[in-house]
């Protein structure tokens, strides 16, 4: 199931790599179960 959300993960990562985000989290639930969880933050913002 996690591979299904690969494009979402890639987009999430690209936003940080481009410097457009400083911190974010995303949880995806599918059919009542956790499918993926993404958390990322820039160290300079911690």
PDB file of N, CA, C and O in Angstrom:
ATOM      1  N   UNK A   1       0.830  -1.202   0.000  1.00  0.00           N
ATOM      2  CA  UNK A   1       0.000   0.000   0.000  1.00  0.00           C
ATOM      3  C   UNK A   1       0.871   1.262   0.000  1.00  0.00           C
ATOM      4  O   UNK A   1       0.523   2.244  -0.655  1.00  0.00           O
ATOM      5  N   UNK A   2       2.001   1.249   0.727  1.00  0.00           N
ATOM      6  CA  UNK A   2       2.822   2.464   0.818  1.00  0.00           C
ATOM      7  C   UNK A   2       3.330   2.911  -0.548  1.00  0.00           C
ATOM      8  O   UNK A   2       3.440   4.109  -0.808  1.00  0.00           O
ATOM      9  N   UNK A   3       3.641   1.955  -1.424  1.00  0.00           N
ATOM     10  CA  UNK A   3       4.139   2.311  -2.754  1.00  0.00           C
ATOM     11  C   UNK A   3       3.108   3.124  -3.528  1.00  0.00           C
ATOM     12  O   UNK A   3       3.460   3.943  -4.377  1.00  0.00           O
ATOM     13  N   UNK A   4       1.855   2.897  -3.235  1.00  0.00           N
ATOM     14  CA  UNK A   4       0.776   3.620  -3.909  1.00  0.00           C
ATOM     15  C   UNK A   4       0.867   5.125  -3.663  1.00  0.00           C
ATOM     16  O   UNK A   4       0.437   5.919  -4.500  1.00  0.00           O
ATOM     17  N   UNK A   5       1.418   5.514  -2.529  1.00  0.00           N
ATOM     18  CA  UNK A   5       1.521   6.924  -2.163  1.00  0.00           C
ATOM     19  C   UNK A   5       2.909   7.504  -2.450  1.00  0.00           C
ATOM     20  O   UNK A   5       3.245   8.582  -1.960  1.00  0.00           O
ATOM     21  N   UNK A   6       3.705   6.796  -3.236  1.00  0.00           N
ATOM     22  CA  UNK A   6       5.042   7.264  -3.603  1.00  0.00           C
ATOM     23  C   UNK A   6       5.055   8.657  -4.219  1.00  0.00           C
ATOM     24  O   UNK A   6       5.885   9.481  -3.834  1.00  0.00           O
ATOM     25  N   UNK A   7       4.160   8.949  -5.168  1.00  0.00           N
ATOM     26  CA  UNK A   7       4.144  10.299  -5.747  1.00  0.00           C
ATOM     27  C   UNK A   7       3.856  11.394  -4.713  1.00  0.00           C
ATOM     28  O   UNK A   7       4.384  12.501  -4.821  1.00  0.00           O
ATOM     29  N   UNK A   8       3.037  11.096  -3.730  1.00  0.00           N
ATOM     30  CA  UNK A   8       2.754  12.070  -2.663  1.00  0.00           C
ATOM     31  C   UNK A   8       4.012  12.297  -1.851  1.00  0.00           C
ATOM     32  O   UNK A   8       4.355  13.439  -1.545  1.00  0.00           O
ATOM     33  N   UNK A   9       4.711  11.214  -1.496  1.00  0.00           N
ATOM     34  CA  UNK A   9       5.962  11.316  -0.746  1.00  0.00           C
ATOM     35  C   UNK A   9       6.976  12.137  -1.528  1.00  0.00           C
ATOM     36  O   UNK A   9       7.651  12.994  -0.959  1.00  0.00           O
ATOM     37  N   UNK A  10       7.089  11.883  -2.835  1.00  0.00           N
ATOM     38  CA  UNK A  10       8.057  12.603  -3.664  1.00  0.00           C
ATOM     39  C   UNK A  10       7.756  14.097  -3.706  1.00  0.00           C
ATOM     40  O   UNK A  10       8.668  14.917  -3.597  1.00  0.00           O
ATOM     41  N   UNK A  11       6.491  14.453  -3.861  1.00  0.00           N
ATOM     42  CA  UNK A  11       6.091  15.861  -3.892  1.00  0.00           C
ATOM     43  C   UNK A  11       6.392  16.531  -2.552  1.00  0.00           C
ATOM     44  O   UNK A  11       6.910  17.647  -2.509  1.00  0.00           O
ATOM     45  N   UNK A  12       6.064  15.841  -1.464  1.00  0.00           N
ATOM     46  CA  UNK A  12       6.319  16.345  -0.114  1.00  0.00           C
ATOM     47  C   UNK A  12       7.809  16.650   0.045  1.00  0.00           C
ATOM     48  O   UNK A  12       8.184  17.723   0.519  1.00  0.00           O
ATOM     49  N   UNK A  13       8.651  15.699  -0.354  1.00  0.00           N
ATOM     50  CA  UNK A  13      10.098  15.875  -0.235  1.00  0.00           C
ATOM     51  C   UNK A  13      10.586  17.027  -1.117  1.00  0.00           C
ATOM     52  O   UNK A  13      11.420  17.824  -0.688  1.00  0.00           O
ATOM     53  N   UNK A  14      10.071  17.120  -2.344  1.00  0.00           N
ATOM     54  CA  UNK A  14      10.503  18.159  -3.276  1.00  0.00           C
ATOM     55  C   UNK A  14      10.219  19.567  -2.757  1.00  0.00           C
ATOM     56  O   UNK A  14      10.990  20.487  -3.030  1.00  0.00           O
ATOM     57  N   UNK A  15       9.140  19.748  -2.025  1.00  0.00           N
ATOM     58  CA  UNK A  15       8.830  21.064  -1.456  1.00  0.00           C
ATOM     59  C   UNK A  15       9.918  21.510  -0.489  1.00  0.00           C
ATOM     60  O   UNK A  15      10.270  22.689  -0.446  1.00  0.00           O
ATOM     61  N   UNK A  16      10.453  20.567   0.289  1.00  0.00           N
ATOM     62  CA  UNK A  16      11.533  20.903   1.227  1.00  0.00           C
ATOM     63  C   UNK A  16      12.845  21.113   0.487  1.00  0.00           C
ATOM     64  O   UNK A  16      13.597  22.033   0.808  1.00  0.00           O
ATOM     65  N   UNK A  17      13.123  20.279  -0.489  1.00  0.00           N
ATOM     66  CA  UNK A  17      14.364  20.392  -1.252  1.00  0.00           C
ATOM     67  C   UNK A  17      14.427  21.736  -1.988  1.00  0.00           C
ATOM     68  O   UNK A  17      15.508  22.292  -2.178  1.00  0.00           O
ATOM     69  N   UNK A  18      13.277  22.250  -2.394  1.00  0.00           N
ATOM     70  CA  UNK A  18      13.221  23.534  -3.098  1.00  0.00           C
ATOM     71  C   UNK A  18      13.210  24.724  -2.140  1.00  0.00           C
ATOM     72  O   UNK A  18      13.262  25.873  -2.578  1.00  0.00           O
ATOM     73  N   UNK A  19      13.143  24.452  -0.831  1.00  0.00           N
ATOM     74  CA  UNK A  19      13.124  25.529   0.148  1.00  0.00           C
ATOM     75  C   UNK A  19      11.777  26.209   0.291  1.00  0.00           C
ATOM     76  O   UNK A  19      11.694  27.311   0.834  1.00  0.00           O
ATOM     77  N   UNK A  20      10.719  25.567  -0.189  1.00  0.00           N
ATOM     78  CA  UNK A  20       9.384  26.166  -0.133  1.00  0.00           C
ATOM     79  C   UNK A  20       8.649  25.857   1.166  1.00  0.00           C
ATOM     80  O   UNK A  20       7.614  26.460   1.451  1.00  0.00           O
ATOM     81  N   UNK A  21       9.172  24.929   1.950  1.00  0.00           N
ATOM     82  CA  UNK A  21       8.549  24.565   3.225  1.00  0.00           C
ATOM     83  C   UNK A  21       9.613  24.518   4.306  1.00  0.00           C
ATOM     84  O   UNK A  21      10.787  24.288   4.018  1.00  0.00           O
ATOM     85  N   UNK A  22       9.201  24.737   5.563  1.00  0.00           N
ATOM     86  CA  UNK A  22      10.135  24.642   6.678  1.00  0.00           C
ATOM     87  C   UNK A  22       9.747  23.538   7.650  1.00  0.00           C
ATOM     88  O   UNK A  22      10.585  23.086   8.430  1.00  0.00           O
ATOM     89  N   UNK A  23       8.510  23.099   7.621  1.00  0.00           N
ATOM     90  CA  UNK A  23       8.070  22.006   8.478  1.00  0.00           C
ATOM     91  C   UNK A  23       6.643  21.614   8.150  1.00  0.00           C
ATOM     92  O   UNK A  23       5.787  22.468   7.922  1.00  0.00           O
ATOM     93  N   UNK A  24       6.398  20.317   8.130  1.00  0.00           N
ATOM     94  CA  UNK A  24       5.046  19.847   7.812  1.00  0.00           C
ATOM     95  C   UNK A  24       4.908  18.379   8.201  1.00  0.00           C
ATOM     96  O   UNK A  24       5.895  17.667   8.383  1.00  0.00           O
ATOM     97  N   UNK A  25       3.677  17.958   8.319  1.00  0.00           N
ATOM     98  CA  UNK A  25       3.375  16.559   8.581  1.00  0.00           C
ATOM     99  C   UNK A  25       2.118  16.171   7.833  1.00  0.00           C
ATOM    100  O   UNK A  25       1.224  16.990   7.617  1.00  0.00           O
ATOM    101  N   UNK A  26       2.063  14.910   7.443  1.00  0.00           N
ATOM    102  CA  UNK A  26       0.914  14.412   6.692  1.00  0.00           C
ATOM    103  C   UNK A  26       0.687  12.963   7.083  1.00  0.00           C
ATOM    104  O   UNK A  26       1.618  12.157   7.061  1.00  0.00           O
ATOM    105  N   UNK A  27      -0.528  12.633   7.435  1.00  0.00           N
ATOM    106  CA  UNK A  27      -0.900  11.252   7.715  1.00  0.00           C
ATOM    107  C   UNK A  27      -2.003  10.853   6.745  1.00  0.00           C
ATOM    108  O   UNK A  27      -2.997  11.563   6.598  1.00  0.00           O
ATOM    109  N   UNK A  28      -1.822   9.719   6.088  1.00  0.00           N
ATOM    110  CA  UNK A  28      -2.800   9.217   5.120  1.00  0.00           C
ATOM    111  C   UNK A  28      -3.404   7.934   5.681  1.00  0.00           C
ATOM    112  O   UNK A  28      -2.692   6.986   6.012  1.00  0.00           O
ATOM    113  N   UNK A  29      -4.714   7.925   5.778  1.00  0.00           N
ATOM    114  CA  UNK A  29      -5.448   6.738   6.207  1.00  0.00           C
ATOM    115  C   UNK A  29      -6.245   6.231   5.018  1.00  0.00           C
ATOM    116  O   UNK A  29      -6.859   7.017   4.296  1.00  0.00           O
ATOM    117  N   UNK A  30      -6.236   4.925   4.813  1.00  0.00           N
ATOM    118  CA  UNK A  30      -6.964   4.317   3.707  1.00  0.00           C
ATOM    119  C   UNK A  30      -7.733   3.115   4.226  1.00  0.00           C
ATOM    120  O   UNK A  30      -7.153   2.205   4.820  1.00  0.00           O
ATOM    121  N   UNK A  31      -9.014   3.115   4.003  1.00  0.00           N
ATOM    122  CA  UNK A  31      -9.877   2.020   4.434  1.00  0.00           C
ATOM    123  C   UNK A  31      -9.773   1.781   5.947  1.00  0.00           C
ATOM    124  O   UNK A  31      -9.763   0.642   6.415  1.00  0.00           O
ATOM    125  N   UNK A  32      -9.695   2.893   6.695  1.00  0.00           N
ATOM    126  CA  UNK A  32      -9.668   2.807   8.156  1.00  0.00           C
ATOM    127  C   UNK A  32      -8.337   2.414   8.758  1.00  0.00           C
ATOM    128  O   UNK A  32      -8.257   2.150   9.957  1.00  0.00           O
ATOM    129  N   UNK A  33      -7.286   2.370   7.946  1.00  0.00           N
ATOM    130  CA  UNK A  33      -5.965   1.983   8.453  1.00  0.00           C
ATOM    131  C   UNK A  33      -4.920   3.002   8.002  1.00  0.00           C
ATOM    132  O   UNK A  33      -5.051   3.589   6.928  1.00  0.00           O
ATOM    133  N   UNK A  34      -3.876   3.218   8.825  1.00  0.00           N
ATOM    134  CA  UNK A  34      -2.825   4.152   8.400  1.00  0.00           C
ATOM    135  C   UNK A  34      -2.086   3.592   7.194  1.00  0.00           C
ATOM    136  O   UNK A  34      -1.638   2.446   7.212  1.00  0.00           O
ATOM    137  N   UNK A  35      -1.961   4.394   6.153  1.00  0.00           N
ATOM    138  CA  UNK A  35      -1.280   3.964   4.932  1.00  0.00           C
ATOM    139  C   UNK A  35       0.121   4.552   4.843  1.00  0.00           C
ATOM    140  O   UNK A  35       1.037   3.895   4.349  1.00  0.00           O
ATOM    141  N   UNK A  36       0.295   5.769   5.311  1.00  0.00           N
ATOM    142  CA  UNK A  36       1.599   6.418   5.242  1.00  0.00           C
ATOM    143  C   UNK A  36       1.614   7.607   6.194  1.00  0.00           C
ATOM    144  O   UNK A  36       0.573   8.197   6.484  1.00  0.00           O
ATOM    145  N   UNK A  37       2.794   7.949   6.671  1.00  0.00           N
ATOM    146  CA  UNK A  37       2.960   9.113   7.541  1.00  0.00           C
ATOM    147  C   UNK A  37       4.255   9.802   7.151  1.00  0.00           C
ATOM    148  O   UNK A  37       5.314   9.176   7.098  1.00  0.00           O
ATOM    149  N   UNK A  38       4.164  11.096   6.878  1.00  0.00           N
ATOM    150  CA  UNK A  38       5.317  11.876   6.461  1.00  0.00           C
ATOM    151  C   UNK A  38       5.513  13.028   7.428  1.00  0.00           C
ATOM    152  O   UNK A  38       4.570  13.756   7.738  1.00  0.00           O
ATOM    153  N   UNK A  39       6.736  13.192   7.904  1.00  0.00           N
ATOM    154  CA  UNK A  39       7.072  14.313   8.784  1.00  0.00           C
ATOM    155  C   UNK A  39       8.439  14.799   8.359  1.00  0.00           C
ATOM    156  O   UNK A  39       9.366  14.006   8.193  1.00  0.00           O
ATOM    157  N   UNK A  40       8.565  16.100   8.184  1.00  0.00           N
ATOM    158  CA  UNK A  40       9.855  16.655   7.789  1.00  0.00           C
ATOM    159  C   UNK A  40       9.966  18.076   8.329  1.00  0.00           C
ATOM    160  O   UNK A  40       8.977  18.806   8.393  1.00  0.00           O
ATOM    161  N   UNK A  41      11.174  18.457   8.715  1.00  0.00           N
ATOM    162  CA  UNK A  41      11.428  19.815   9.202  1.00  0.00           C
ATOM    163  C   UNK A  41      12.873  20.182   8.891  1.00  0.00           C
ATOM    164  O   UNK A  41      13.763  19.332   8.904  1.00  0.00           O
ATOM    165  N   UNK A  42      13.087  21.451   8.614  1.00  0.00           N
ATOM    166  CA  UNK A  42      14.437  21.932   8.398  1.00  0.00           C
ATOM    167  C   UNK A  42      15.095  22.149   9.749  1.00  0.00           C
ATOM    168  O   UNK A  42      14.468  22.689  10.660  1.00  0.00           O
ATOM    169  N   UNK A  43      16.339  21.741   9.890  1.00  0.00           N
ATOM    170  CA  UNK A  43      17.054  21.875  11.170  1.00  0.00           C
ATOM    171  C   UNK A  43      17.187  23.316  11.620  1.00  0.00           C
ATOM    172  O   UNK A  43      17.210  23.592  12.819  1.00  0.00           O
ATOM    173  N   UNK A  44      17.275  24.240  10.670  1.00  0.00           N
ATOM    174  CA  UNK A  44      17.440  25.646  11.037  1.00  0.00           C
ATOM    175  C   UNK A  44      16.195  26.217  11.718  1.00  0.00           C
ATOM    176  O   UNK A  44      16.255  27.277  12.343  1.00  0.00           O
ATOM    177  N   UNK A  45      15.073  25.516  11.596  1.00  0.00           N
ATOM    178  CA  UNK A  45      13.819  25.994  12.190  1.00  0.00           C
ATOM    179  C   UNK A  45      13.518  25.358  13.539  1.00  0.00           C
ATOM    180  O   UNK A  45      12.546  25.724  14.199  1.00  0.00           O
ATOM    181  N   UNK A  46      14.342  24.414  13.945  1.00  0.00           N
ATOM    182  CA  UNK A  46      14.097  23.721  15.215  1.00  0.00           C
ATOM    183  C   UNK A  46      14.704  24.459  16.376  1.00  0.00           C
ATOM    184  O   UNK A  46      14.590  24.013  17.518  1.00  0.00           O
TER     185      UNK A  46
END
